[in-house]
Amino acid sequence: MPSHHHEKLFLQGAAGKLQALYQSGEAGKPAIVVCHPHPLYGGTMRNKVVYWIARAFEDQGFSVLRFNFRGVEQSEGVWDEGNGESEDVITALDYLRVKHPDSPLWLAGFSFGTYAGLRAAKQDARVERMFAIAPAVNLWSFDFMQGETRPLTVISGTADEIVPFEQVQSWIKSMPKHVDFHAIDGAGHFFPQHMNDMTDCLVIK
């Protein structure tokens, strides 16, 4: 299992500098951007769920970049209703592509981070695989994902108190059959008693 030595850095984004944490992985293994939950409700790259998502990928030898959306902690700019935040994701993807030109480029998001992340991935063909953890389908329209054919893993708790599980199920049913859907029985939005169950779903067989 790799050690965890996160490099603190700033990325130059469209609205200014974006604060980020980066860990380099093994050559040739995927490089993945991890997107945090809603900035106006305390979401940052240090969110516990985001940390464990990143940790799950780091433990597999992946290169991982998590960052703060514009206006969060030391990131410059202001909240932009998800539009500018999707631009921020592109900035993060650009960084990893330059850093790891020969690695598969992946993307993961938690809650609001799924919306901003998947919106960015939809317009960025470089992203080969996506992970949506507790996707906030009740708060944002994910219609842009219709017709998506790239591999997508969705993880949702059946007892999610913020995003009703039934709405996630309905979204999944509207998606192509290739979606890998993991329903974690009894898990809430932040997976307080089910963090290991959630991260187990991120282990690539």
HELIX and SHEET records of a PDB file:
HELIX    1   1 PRO A   39  TYR A   41  5                                   3    
HELIX    2   2 LYS A   48  GLU A   58  1                                  11    
HELIX    3   3 ASN A   83  LYS A   99  1                                  17    
HELIX    4   4 PHE A  112  LYS A  122  1                                  11    
HELIX    5   5 ASP A  143  MET A  145  5                                   3    
HELIX    6   6 PHE A  165  LYS A  173  1                                   9    
HELIX    7   7 MET A  195  ASP A  200  1                                   6    
SHEET    1   A 8 GLU A   7  GLY A  13  0                                        
SHEET    2   A 8 GLY A  16  GLN A  23 -1                                        
SHEET    3   A 8 SER A  63  PHE A  67 -1                                        
SHEET    4   A 8 ALA A  31  CYS A  35  1                                        
SHEET    5   A 8 LEU A 105  PHE A 110  1                                        
SHEET    6   A 8 VAL A 127  ILE A 133  1                                        
SHEET    7   A 8 LEU A 152  GLY A 157  1                                        
SHEET    8   A 8 ASP A 180  ILE A 184  1                                        
END                                                                             
